[in-house]
Amino acid sequence: MVGQVPVGGDAPITVQSMTVTKTADHEATLQQIYALAAAGADIVRCTCNEPEAAEGLARIVPRSPVPIVADIHHQYRRALDALEAGVHCLRLNPGNIRNPQHIRLVAREAKDRGVPIRIGVNGGSLHPDLYAKYGGRVTPEAMVESALQEIEFFDEVDFDLIKISVKASSVPLMIDAYRQLADVTDHPLHLGVTEAGPPPVGTLKATAGMATLLAEGIGDTIRYSLTADPVEEARAGRQLLEIMGLRERRNVDLIACPSCGRAEIDVVGVAHDAMEAFAEREIPLQIAVMGCVVNGPGEARDADLGIAAGNKRGHLFVRGQNVAVVPEDEMVDTLVEWAEYIQENGPEAALVRASSTKDAARKAAEEDRQRNLGERGDDANNSEAVIAGIRRASEGG
C-alpha cells in the first residue's frame, strides 16, 4: 500500500509522475500535484534533496489528493527527514546511497512506519563495482544484481515492503532487465524508460518499452519520463493503460480514419477539433470521425457514436445506425451534444430519441454513399490506374 493506493498483485496498474517544482515551495508543488492527479496520476513523487524540501513535504502530504513518494539521492538523512514528514513511500537509488549501515537504518525506520520503499536502479548510476564486474558497461545483469543486493540489505532487517525499478534509456536494455528481474522476484515492479526525452519520440520510446512488458504481464506501476510538462506524463500513462484495457476508460477514445481520396472533409482537422472539444470532458465513450459514408459507419460500427462526411454534411450514427444528418460546420458540436446524452441516458435511449429521424438519415447516407462511389469509384486513390501504367512501362522496356 502506497498510502491508500494498492500496488502489485491483482491491484490495478497505477500511473506515477514527478513534480518539477522546488519541493520547498509547497504551494507551487501542491498546485502541480493537483494538476497531475486530474490528468490521471495515482501517485506523485517529489524530490527531497535538502532540509527545506523535507519541511515542504510536511506541509504537502496532509493536503495532497494522492500519495506522495520522496525521491532520495546520495544523502540518507533526507530519507529519514521525509519519513518524519509523513510521506507514503521512499525511492532510494542503490547506486547513490552505498553505505549498508545507512540503508539498513532507513529500512528499519520505514518498517516501523509501514512505509514502502522503491529500489530505483538506474542504468546511469550503478555502483562502480558493478560497472567493473560487467566490463564497464551497463547490462541487464548488472542492474538486476544491483536491485538484489539492495534487497539483501532490507532482508537483514526483515523489511519486505519493496517495489523495484531497473530503468534505462535504452528500450531493449530496459526490457531485458525487467524480464530478468521478473524471473527472480515477486516484488511489485515499477516500469519506465528513463530519460526518454521530449515528445513525440520520448513518448514512443517509453510506450515501446512499457507496453511490451505490460503485454507480457510484467509491471505494476508505470511512469513516462518525458522532457515535458509532467502533466503530459500522467496523461500518457493513463491513456496507455486505457488503450491496453488495463484501466477503465475515463475519457473519450477517439478513432478516426487515416483519410483517403474519398474523404469529403478535412478528417485531420475535424478529429483534432473533436479531441479538443472532449479534452476536459470525462465521457468514457468510443467516438469515431470518418471521412466518408462509403465504409465509415461499417468500419466504426462498434463505436458508441460517430460521424461520417458526405456531400458537405455529416451523417451521425449510434452503434452503427444512422440517426441524423447535420451541417458540416456543426459536426463537432453535434458529437459533443450526443455524447453527453449517451453518457447520461445510454445508447438505447439515444436510438429511441432518433426514432423519428432514423429512416431519413439512413436514406440520406445511402444517397451520399452511392454518389461518392459514382464519382470516385471503389478505387478512390486511382491505384489500379497507376499500377496499369507501371505494367505498361515495364512491358515496353
N, C-alpha and C positions, 0 to 999 in steps of 0.2 A: 504494500500500500504506500503510495506516494501521497501523503495527506489522505484525502478521501477517494483517490483515483487508484483502482487496482491495475497492476501491471503484471503480465505473464499469465500462464495457464490458459484458461478459457476466457479471460477478460478481453474486451475489445482492444484492438491495437490503438495506441494513443499517439497523438501528434504533439511534438515539442518544438519550441523555438527559444531564442535567447534575446534578451534586451540588448540594445546598443547604447543606452544612456549610461551616465555615471550613476552607479547604484546609490552613492551618497546623496544624489538629488532624488529623493524618494518620490516627490510629486511627479516629476517627469517620467520616472521609471514606472510608477503606478499607471500613469496615463498610457504608456506603451503596453503594459501588461493587459490592461482592459481592451486595447485595440487588438492584441494578439488573441485574447480569449474570444472576442467577437468574430475573428477570422477563422477560428477552428482549433486553436491551441488548447490542449487539455492540461499541459504542464509547461511552465516557463522557467528558464534558467537565467540567473543574474550573476554577474561577476562579484566575487568577494576578494578583492585584491589589496585592500587596505583597511585599517580600523574604521575609517569613516564609512566604508561600504557596509561593514557589519552593522554599524549604527543605522544605516539606511534600511537594511534588511529588517531590523527590529521594528521599524515603522511601516515597512511594506507588507510583511507577512500577514498581520491581522486584517489588512484591508484588501488583500488580493483575492480576485474571484477564482483563482486556480492555484494549485500547489506550486511552491517555489523551490527550485533547486539552486544551491550555492555552488558556483564554479570556482574551484580552488586550484591554484598553481603555485608550486615552489614552497609556500610558507604554510606549514601545518597549523600554525596558530590561528590563521584565518578560518580554518575549518572548525576549530573549537569556538571561535567567536560566532561563526554562522550558526552552529548548534545552539549556542546561548541565545541567539536572536530568534530561534524558533523555526528555522527552515524545515521543509518537509523531506529534503534529500540533499546529499552532497555528491559532487562529482570530483573525483580525485584522478590525477594523471600519474600513473606509476613511474613514468619517465622523469617527473619533476620532483616528486617527494620520494626520496630514496632511502631515508633512514628508517629501518624496520621498526625501531622503537617509536618513532613518531607515527608511523602507520598504525601500529597496534594501539597506541593511545587514542587516536582518532576513532578507530573501530570500537574500542571499549566505550567511549563516550557516546557514540552513535547507538550502540547496543542498549545502553542504559535508557536512552530516549525512544527507542524503537524507530529510529530514523534510518532509512536505507542509504546505501552508497552505490554510486555508479563507478565502476572501474573504467575510466575513459582512456583506453590505449589509443595513441595517435602515431601514425607511421612516421611523422616528422619529429617525434621527441621520445624515441626509445632510449633505454638505458645504454650507455656506451658499451657495456659488456656484451649486450645482445647484438649491437652492430658488429662488434669484433667477431663474435661467435658465428655470425651468418655472413661473413665475408664483406663487411662494410656496407651491406645493402639492407633495405627494408624488405622483409619477406613475410608471407603469411605466417610461417612457423615462428618467426621472431615475435610478431605481435601476439599470437596466441600464447606463447611462452611467457611474455610479459604479464598477460592477464592472469595466467595460472600461478605465477609467482606471487602476485598480489593476493590472490585467493588464499594461498598458504599462510600469509601473514594474518589474514582475517580468521582462518580456521583456528589459529593458535589461541585466539580469544573467544572462540565459539560464536563468531559473527557470521550470519548467512543471509542477511537482508541485502542481497547483491544484485545489481544489474551490470551488464558488461557491454562495452562497445570496442570495436577494433577498426577504427576508421582510417581510411587512406584517401588520397586524392586520385589515385588510380582505380578506376572501376573494376578491372579484372583482379587486381590485388585485393581490393576490399571484399569482393565476392568470395574469393578463395579463402580469405582469412575467416570470414563469418561461417562459411561451410565447415571449415576445420574446427572452429570453436563450438559450433552446434553439435559436433560429434563427441565432444569431450566434456560438456557441461549441460546441466538442465536449468541454469540460472537464466532469467529473462535477458533478452538481447535488445540493445538499442542500436538501430541501424542509421547509417549516414555515410555520405561521401564527403569527407572534409575538404574545405577549401575548393568547393565545386566551381566557384567563380560566378560572374554575373549571368542573368538570364539573357537569351534563351538557352545558351549552351550549358550553363551551370545546372539549369533545371533538367535538361536532357540527361546529363551525366548522373545526377542524383537519382532521377527516375529509373535510369537503366540499372543502376546498382541495387536500389531498394526493391523495385518491382520484381526483379529476378529472384531475389531472396524470399520476398513475401509469397510469391507464387509457389515456392518450394516449402512453404510453411515455416520459414525461418524469420524471426523478428517479432518483437512485442511492442515496440515503440519506435518512432521514426523522427528524424529531423532533416529538413532541407537546409544545407549550409550554403546560402547564397550571398553573393556580394550585392545586396539589395536591401530595401526596407524589409525588416523581419516579418512584417505582416504578409509579404509575399511568400515567405517560408511557410507560415501557418496555413495560408490559403492553399498552397500547392500540396502540402501534406494531407489536408482534409480531402482535397479533390482526388488525390491518388487513391486513398483508401475507399472513397465512394466509387470511383471508377472500377476498382478491383473487387467491389462487392464486399469489402471488409468493414465498412461502416454504413449505417443508413444514410441515405441522401438527405442533405439539409437544404439544398437549393436546386435550381433548375439544372438538368442535364440537357444541354442544347446540342442537338445533332443537326447537321446541315450537309447538303450535297456539295461536292467539290466544284460544281458548276461545269458546264459544257456548252457546246454551240447551240443547244436547245434552250438554254436558260433565257427567260424573258425579263429578268430583273438583275440588279447587282446583288448576287447572292452573298458575296463577302460583306458588302455594306449593310445589308439587311440583318445578316447574322450578327455582325458587330453591334448594330443598334439594339438588337434584341438582347444581347449579352449585357449591354449597359443598362437596359431597361429593367432587367431582372437582377442586377448585381446586388442590390440591397434588400431584395425581397426573398424571404425564406419560403420558397414554394418548391417542394420536392417532387417535381414532375419532369417527365421527359418531353421536351418540346422540339419540334422539327421545323426547319426552314428549308424548303425545297424550291429549286429554280424553275421547275415546270410541272405540269399536271400529267405528263406522259407516264412517268414512273414514280413521281414523288409520293403520292398517297399510298401506293402499294409498298414502296421501299420503307416507308416510315409508318406502316400500319400498326406497329406495336407502340408507337409514341402515344402519350396521353392526349397530346394536342399538337397540331401542326398547321402550316400554311404552305400552299404551293402557288406559284405565279402562273398566270395565263392571260394574255391579251390585256395587259396593263391593269390587271386586277388580281386579287388574291383569293384563293379557294381554301377556306378554313375547313379543317377536318378534325374530328374527335375519334380516337381509336380507329382510324382508317375510314370513317364515314363522313362524307361531305355534309357540312351543316350550314354554311353561309358563304356569301360572296361579298368581298369588301374592296373598296378602292385601294389602289397600290399605296398611296400615302398614309393609309390608316392600318396597314398590316401589323406593325409592331404594337400599336396601341390596342388593336383588337386581340392580339395574342395575350397581352397582359390582362385585359379585361376577362377573357375566357379562362385564363389560367387561375385567376383569383376566384372565379366562380366554381371551377372544378375543385380547387383546393377546399373550398368551403362546403360544397354540396355533392361532389363526386362526379365521375364521368357519365354515369347513367342519367343523373339529373340533367346534365348538360345536353345529352341526346334528347331527352324529353323537352327541354327548353327549345330545341331546334326542330321540333316535330312539324311545325308549320312551314319551315323553310328548307327542309332536307331535300325534298323532291326537286325543287327549283335549283338548289345548289348542286345536286348531282347532275342535273341536265346541263347546267352551265359549264361544269367541269368537263363533262364529256365533249361538249361542243369545242371548248378550247383545246382539249387533248387532240381531237381529230384535226382541228385547224393547224395545230403545231406539227403534227405528223405530216399533214399535207404540204406544209411549207418547207419543212426541214427533212422529212423522211426519218426512217429508222436510224440512218447513219448521219446524225446531226453534225458531226465534225468532218464529214466527207473523207473519212479514212479509206474507204473502199476505192474511191476515185484516185486517191494518191497511190494506193498500192497497185492499181491497174497501170498507172503511169510508170511506176518503178519497174514493173514487169516488162512493159513495152520497151523501155530504155535498155533493160538488161538483155532482152532478146535481140534488140537492134545492135548491141555492142558485140 
